[in-house]
Amino acid sequence: MFTMLKMSQGARKTQEINKKGLNKKDSNPINYKNADCDGITWNGNNIQENPLRAYLGISISTLYDLDLTSGSYYAEGYVWLRYKDVPDWMREWDPEIYECPLKTVGFINVVEAQDFKTQLEPSKPTLDDDGHYIQWLEYSGKFIATSLDLSLFPFETIVLPLCIELDDLYAGESDVEYLPSGQVITAPPSINGYSLKHCDVIPYINTYQTNWGFQYANSFFNKQNFSAYQAFRIETTLTRDPWNSFVNIFLPLVIVMIIVITAPLVAIQDYQTKLAIPASALLVLVFLQDGYKKILPPGLNYPTLADLIYTFNMFITIMVFLWSLIQTKLYFASQLNGGQLKQAQLAGLMDNQFFLITLFFSLLAPYLFYKSCKRKKIW
């Protein structure tokens, strides 16, 4: 578990007796929308009758430096919390959180935590015009996206998550709602090749199959070795520019394959050129594929759309080479019985037919591969 996530669990242990005494037997479970708690049902006797009620807002001011090889990116922005009052039981449990509830907010998909920066603004909550206290938390750091779907690369749509959690309060001790305050992303992401599609904030319950050594959790959740916290996932959906992808990755392939597919149309008398074209093109395809592979994560457990298209065109190139080799062999064999002219005419007719067949499949295959990748049915 991330260091920041459980930094405050020591304080929870020292207040076990006080928190048990503050639970109300006549309290009712809180109904959380969009919550998935693996079938857990809270013990009604252990749920706080007076949870921390607040509104949470978030913004992303800068999103940049996406690295597909590591699945990481950088983001900067603000998180804020609005509330009218703080329950009295929090004063005994944790005076620091009681004075500044925003300190319970933690970022759960941060990497390189030693470089992650947060700053409270102002240092203490301030009273707003509507009678609510409000405080902002500025954040800046590197985040991890663990489930990037690159199967449609280079025409993929990716989701960059930014996950925050109320990691000092069990689900049931807090009742925090997301309050929209305009656009979540205040400026276009600075990520080359991608454009912003939309950004969503999804509330959920983050569950763990451990109580972090705190036995109070067993009675609170009425389940052994379990804990759950309110959390919010900000999903930024980006889509790659299709024209840019085509020009940089597929246009060189198209140019090479035009030369390869038309190679059978070269007269059999010029057999050296007929054989050299597919052989040279195969080396070019290998270098082109290596170029785009450098921006993908190493060891992907599934082929991307680009992989399928390049592999298929390598297969076509090999078939063209073998076809030219066979035609050349038949042409030289015909010299032994004086049928060289007839064989050249027959080879020209067969070459035309082979050209049409390879052209048809070269145009059809990319569409079939795209539909297959989109449906997640890779052959």
C-alpha positions as CSV (number, residue, x, y, z in Angstrom):
1,M,0.0,0.0,0.0
2,F,1.2,3.5,-0.7
3,T,3.0,5.2,2.2
4,M,0.8,8.2,2.1
5,L,-2.4,6.2,2.2
6,K,-1.8,4.7,5.6
7,M,0.4,7.3,7.2
8,S,-2.3,8.1,9.7
9,Q,-3.3,4.6,10.8
10,G,-1.0,4.8,13.9
11,A,-3.3,7.6,15.2
12,R,-6.3,5.4,14.6
13,K,-4.8,2.6,16.8
14,T,-4.2,5.0,19.8
15,Q,-7.8,6.1,19.8
16,E,-9.5,2.7,19.6
17,I,-11.1,2.9,23.0
18,N,-12.4,6.4,22.5
19,K,-14.0,5.7,19.2
20,K,-15.8,2.6,20.5
21,G,-17.3,4.6,23.2
22,L,-18.5,7.2,20.8
23,N,-20.5,4.8,18.5
24,K,-24.3,5.0,18.9
25,K,-26.4,1.8,19.1
26,D,-29.4,3.3,17.4
27,S,-27.6,4.6,14.3
28,N,-28.5,3.5,10.8
29,P,-26.2,2.5,7.9
30,I,-25.4,5.2,5.4
31,N,-26.5,4.4,1.8
32,Y,-23.6,5.3,-0.6
33,K,-24.4,5.6,-4.3
34,N,-22.0,3.8,-6.7
35,A,-20.5,1.9,-3.9
36,D,-19.1,-1.6,-4.3
37,C,-18.1,-3.2,-1.0
38,D,-17.9,-6.9,-2.0
39,G,-21.2,-7.7,-0.4
40,I,-20.2,-6.2,3.0
41,T,-23.1,-5.1,5.4
42,W,-22.1,-2.7,8.1
43,N,-23.0,-3.5,11.7
44,G,-25.6,-1.0,12.6
45,N,-24.4,-0.8,16.1
46,N,-21.0,0.5,14.9
47,I,-21.9,3.1,12.4
48,Q,-21.5,6.7,13.5
49,E,-24.7,8.5,13.9
50,N,-23.0,11.8,13.3
51,P,-20.5,11.3,10.4
52,L,-18.4,14.0,8.9
53,R,-20.7,15.6,6.3
54,A,-18.9,17.7,3.7
55,Y,-18.7,18.6,0.0
56,L,-15.6,17.8,-2.0
57,G,-14.4,19.5,-5.2
58,I,-11.5,18.9,-7.4
59,S,-9.7,20.5,-10.4
60,I,-6.9,19.6,-12.7
61,S,-5.0,22.7,-13.8
62,T,-2.2,20.9,-15.7
63,L,-1.9,17.4,-17.1
64,Y,1.3,16.5,-19.0
65,D,4.2,14.2,-19.7
66,L,2.3,11.0,-20.4
67,D,4.7,8.0,-20.6
68,L,3.0,4.9,-22.2
69,T,5.9,2.7,-21.4
70,S,5.4,3.1,-17.7
71,G,1.8,4.1,-17.7
72,S,2.5,7.3,-15.8
73,Y,1.7,11.0,-16.1
74,Y,2.0,14.2,-14.2
75,A,-0.8,16.3,-12.9
76,E,-1.3,19.5,-10.9
77,G,-4.4,21.0,-9.4
78,Y,-6.5,21.6,-6.3
79,V,-8.8,19.6,-4.0
80,W,-11.2,21.5,-1.7
81,L,-13.5,20.6,1.1
82,R,-16.6,22.5,2.2
83,Y,-18.4,21.8,5.5
84,K,-20.5,23.5,8.2
85,D,-19.2,21.8,11.3
86,V,-17.1,18.9,12.4
87,P,-18.5,16.1,14.6
88,D,-17.4,16.4,18.3
89,W,-16.2,12.8,18.4
90,M,-13.4,13.7,15.9
91,R,-11.9,16.1,18.5
92,E,-11.1,13.2,20.8
93,W,-10.1,10.9,18.1
94,D,-7.7,13.1,16.2
95,P,-7.5,16.9,17.1
96,E,-5.4,17.6,14.0
97,I,-8.1,16.2,11.6
98,Y,-10.8,18.0,13.7
99,E,-9.1,21.3,13.1
100,C,-8.4,20.6,9.4
101,P,-10.6,17.8,7.9
102,L,-8.9,18.3,4.5
103,K,-5.9,16.5,5.9
104,T,-7.8,13.2,5.7
105,V,-7.6,13.4,1.8
106,G,-4.9,11.2,0.4
107,F,-3.9,10.3,-3.2
108,I,-3.8,6.6,-3.7
109,N,-2.3,6.2,-7.2
110,V,0.7,8.4,-6.6
111,V,4.2,7.1,-7.7
112,E,7.5,8.5,-6.5
113,A,5.9,9.8,-3.3
114,Q,9.1,11.5,-2.2
115,D,8.6,14.0,-5.1
116,F,4.9,14.4,-4.6
117,K,4.0,17.9,-3.3
118,T,0.9,19.1,-1.4
119,Q,0.2,22.5,0.3
120,L,-2.8,23.6,2.2
121,E,-4.2,27.0,1.2
122,P,-4.9,28.8,3.6
123,S,-3.2,27.1,6.5
124,K,-6.5,26.9,8.4
125,P,-10.1,26.6,7.0
126,T,-11.8,29.9,6.2
127,L,-15.5,30.8,6.5
128,D,-17.3,31.4,3.2
129,D,-20.2,33.7,2.6
130,D,-22.7,30.9,2.8
131,G,-21.6,29.8,6.3
132,H,-19.5,26.9,5.1
133,Y,-15.9,26.5,6.0
134,I,-13.6,25.9,3.0
135,Q,-10.0,25.0,2.4
136,W,-7.9,24.1,-0.6
137,L,-5.2,21.5,-1.0
138,E,-2.8,22.1,-3.9
139,Y,-1.2,19.0,-5.3
140,S,1.6,18.3,-7.9
141,G,3.1,15.0,-8.8
142,K,3.3,11.8,-10.8
143,F,0.4,9.4,-11.0
144,I,0.1,5.8,-12.3
145,A,-2.5,4.5,-14.7
146,T,-2.5,0.7,-14.3
147,S,-5.0,-0.4,-16.9
148,L,-4.3,1.5,-20.1
149,D,-6.0,-0.2,-23.0
150,L,-3.7,0.1,-26.0
151,S,-5.3,-2.6,-28.2
152,L,-6.4,0.0,-30.8
153,F,-3.0,1.7,-30.9
154,P,-2.5,4.1,-32.7
155,F,-6.2,5.0,-32.7
156,E,-6.7,4.2,-29.0
157,T,-8.8,6.1,-26.4
158,I,-7.2,6.0,-23.0
159,V,-8.4,6.9,-19.5
160,L,-6.0,8.5,-17.0
161,P,-7.3,8.0,-13.4
162,L,-6.6,10.3,-10.5
163,C,-7.8,8.6,-7.3
164,I,-8.3,10.3,-3.9
165,E,-9.4,8.7,-0.7
166,L,-10.6,9.8,2.8
167,D,-8.0,7.6,4.3
168,D,-8.4,8.6,8.0
169,L,-12.2,7.8,8.1
170,Y,-13.8,4.5,7.5
171,A,-16.8,4.4,5.1
172,G,-19.6,5.2,7.5
173,E,-17.6,7.7,9.5
174,S,-17.8,10.2,6.6
175,D,-20.5,11.3,4.3
176,V,-18.8,13.4,1.7
177,E,-20.4,14.3,-1.7
178,Y,-18.8,15.5,-4.8
179,L,-19.9,19.0,-5.6
180,P,-19.4,20.1,-9.2
181,S,-17.9,23.6,-9.5
182,G,-17.5,24.0,-13.3
183,Q,-14.9,22.3,-15.5
184,V,-12.7,19.7,-13.8
185,I,-9.9,20.3,-16.2
186,T,-9.3,24.0,-16.4
187,A,-6.8,24.0,-19.2
188,P,-6.3,21.6,-22.2
189,P,-3.9,18.7,-21.4
190,S,-0.3,19.2,-22.7
191,I,0.1,15.7,-24.2
192,N,1.3,15.5,-27.7
193,G,-0.8,13.4,-30.0
194,Y,-3.9,13.3,-27.8
195,S,-6.9,15.5,-27.4
196,L,-9.3,15.7,-24.4
197,K,-12.6,13.9,-24.9
198,H,-14.2,14.3,-21.4
199,C,-13.5,14.2,-17.7
200,D,-15.7,12.5,-15.1
201,V,-15.7,12.3,-11.3
202,I,-16.9,8.9,-10.0
203,P,-17.5,8.4,-6.3
204,Y,-16.9,4.9,-5.0
205,I,-16.0,2.9,-1.9
206,N,-12.4,1.7,-1.9
207,T,-12.1,-1.7,-0.2
208,Y,-9.1,-3.7,1.1
209,Q,-8.9,-7.2,2.3
210,T,-7.0,-6.2,5.4
211,N,-7.7,-4.3,8.6
212,W,-4.2,-2.9,8.6
213,G,-3.7,-4.6,12.0
214,F,-6.5,-2.6,13.6
215,Q,-8.9,-4.9,15.3
216,Y,-11.6,-2.2,15.7
217,A,-12.2,-2.6,11.9
218,N,-13.5,-6.2,12.5
219,S,-16.4,-5.0,14.7
220,F,-17.0,-1.8,12.7
221,F,-17.5,-3.7,9.4
222,N,-18.8,-6.9,11.0
223,K,-16.2,-8.7,8.9
224,Q,-12.7,-10.1,9.5
225,N,-9.6,-8.5,7.9
226,F,-11.5,-5.9,5.9
227,S,-11.6,-2.1,5.6
228,A,-13.4,0.4,3.3
229,Y,-13.0,4.1,2.7
230,Q,-14.9,6.7,0.7
231,A,-13.0,7.6,-2.5
232,F,-13.3,9.5,-5.7
233,R,-11.9,8.6,-9.1
234,I,-11.3,11.4,-11.6
235,E,-11.2,9.8,-15.1
236,T,-9.7,12.0,-17.8
237,T,-10.5,10.4,-21.2
238,L,-8.1,11.2,-24.1
239,T,-8.2,10.1,-27.7
240,R,-5.3,10.0,-30.1
241,D,-5.5,12.2,-33.2
242,P,-6.3,9.7,-36.1
243,W,-4.7,11.8,-38.8
244,N,-1.5,12.3,-36.9
245,S,-1.3,8.6,-36.2
246,F,-1.9,7.7,-39.8
247,V,0.8,10.0,-41.1
248,N,3.4,8.9,-38.6
249,I,2.8,5.2,-38.3
250,F,0.8,3.9,-41.3
251,L,1.7,6.3,-44.2
252,P,5.2,4.9,-44.5
253,L,3.7,1.4,-44.4
254,V,1.3,2.2,-47.2
255,I,4.1,3.6,-49.3
256,V,6.2,0.5,-48.8
257,M,3.3,-1.9,-49.4
258,I,2.3,-0.2,-52.7
259,I,5.8,-1.0,-54.0
260,V,5.6,-4.6,-52.6
261,I,2.1,-5.3,-54.0
262,T,3.0,-4.0,-57.5
263,A,6.3,-6.0,-57.6
264,P,4.5,-9.0,-59.3
265,L,3.7,-6.6,-62.2
266,V,7.4,-6.3,-63.0
267,A,8.2,-8.3,-66.1
268,I,9.7,-11.7,-65.5
269,Q,12.7,-10.9,-67.7
270,D,13.7,-8.3,-65.0
271,Y,13.8,-11.0,-62.3
272,Q,16.5,-9.4,-60.3
273,T,14.3,-6.4,-59.5
274,K,11.3,-8.7,-59.0
275,L,13.1,-10.5,-56.2
276,A,14.9,-7.5,-54.7
277,I,11.8,-5.5,-54.1
278,P,10.1,-7.7,-51.5
279,A,13.4,-8.7,-49.8
280,S,14.3,-5.0,-49.3
281,A,10.8,-4.1,-48.2
282,L,10.8,-6.7,-45.5
283,L,13.8,-5.1,-43.8
284,V,12.1,-1.7,-44.1
285,L,9.0,-3.0,-42.4
286,V,11.1,-4.4,-39.5
287,F,12.6,-1.0,-38.9
288,L,9.3,0.7,-39.1
289,Q,7.7,-1.6,-36.6
290,D,10.7,-1.2,-34.2
291,G,10.1,2.6,-34.4
292,Y,6.5,2.6,-33.0
293,K,7.3,-0.2,-30.6
294,K,9.6,2.2,-28.7
295,I,6.6,4.2,-27.4
296,L,4.6,1.2,-26.2
297,P,5.1,-0.6,-22.9
298,P,7.4,-3.6,-23.2
299,G,5.9,-7.0,-22.9
300,L,2.3,-6.3,-23.7
301,N,0.2,-9.4,-23.3
302,Y,-1.9,-8.6,-26.3
303,P,-1.2,-7.5,-29.9
304,T,-2.2,-3.9,-30.8
305,L,-3.9,-2.9,-34.0
306,A,-0.5,-1.7,-35.4
307,D,1.0,-5.1,-34.5
308,L,-1.6,-7.0,-36.4
309,I,-1.5,-4.8,-39.5
310,Y,2.3,-4.8,-39.7
311,T,2.5,-8.6,-39.1
312,F,0.0,-9.2,-41.9
313,N,1.9,-7.0,-44.3
314,M,5.1,-8.8,-43.5
315,F,3.3,-12.0,-44.4
316,I,2.1,-10.4,-47.7
317,T,5.7,-9.3,-48.4
318,I,7.0,-12.8,-47.8
319,M,4.3,-14.3,-50.0
320,V,5.3,-11.8,-52.8
321,F,8.9,-12.8,-52.5
322,L,8.1,-16.5,-52.6
323,W,5.8,-16.0,-55.6
324,S,8.5,-14.0,-57.5
325,L,11.0,-16.8,-56.6
326,I,8.8,-19.5,-58.0
327,Q,8.0,-17.5,-61.2
328,T,11.7,-16.9,-61.7
329,K,12.5,-20.6,-61.3
330,L,9.8,-21.6,-63.8
331,Y,11.0,-18.9,-66.3
332,F,14.6,-20.3,-66.3
333,A,13.3,-23.9,-66.5
334,S,11.3,-23.0,-69.6
335,Q,14.6,-22.1,-71.4
336,L,15.5,-25.7,-71.5
337,N,12.7,-26.7,-73.8
338,G,12.5,-23.5,-75.8
339,G,9.2,-22.2,-74.2
340,Q,10.7,-19.1,-72.7
341,L,8.3,-16.7,-74.5
342,K,5.2,-18.7,-73.7
343,Q,6.3,-19.0,-70.1
344,A,6.8,-15.2,-69.9
345,Q,3.3,-14.6,-71.2
346,L,1.8,-17.1,-68.7
347,A,3.8,-15.6,-65.9
348,G,2.5,-12.1,-66.8
349,L,-1.1,-13.3,-66.6
350,M,-0.6,-15.1,-63.3
351,D,1.3,-12.1,-61.9
352,N,-1.7,-9.9,-62.7
353,Q,-4.0,-12.3,-60.9
354,F,-1.7,-12.5,-57.9
355,F,-1.5,-8.7,-57.7
356,L,-5.3,-8.3,-57.6
357,I,-5.6,-11.0,-54.8
358,T,-2.9,-9.4,-52.6
359,L,-4.4,-5.9,-53.2
360,F,-7.8,-7.1,-52.1
361,F,-6.6,-8.7,-48.9
362,S,-4.3,-5.8,-48.1
363,L,-7.3,-3.4,-48.2
364,L,-9.7,-5.7,-46.3
365,A,-7.4,-6.9,-43.5
366,P,-6.9,-3.5,-41.7
367,Y,-10.7,-3.1,-41.4
368,L,-11.1,-6.6,-40.1
369,F,-8.3,-6.1,-37.6
370,Y,-9.7,-2.8,-36.4
371,K,-13.2,-4.4,-35.8
372,S,-11.5,-7.3,-34.0
373,C,-9.5,-5.1,-31.7
374,K,-12.5,-2.9,-30.9
375,R,-14.5,-6.0,-29.8
376,K,-11.5,-7.3,-27.9
377,K,-11.5,-10.5,-30.0
378,I,-8.0,-10.8,-31.3
379,W,-7.5,-13.8,-33.6
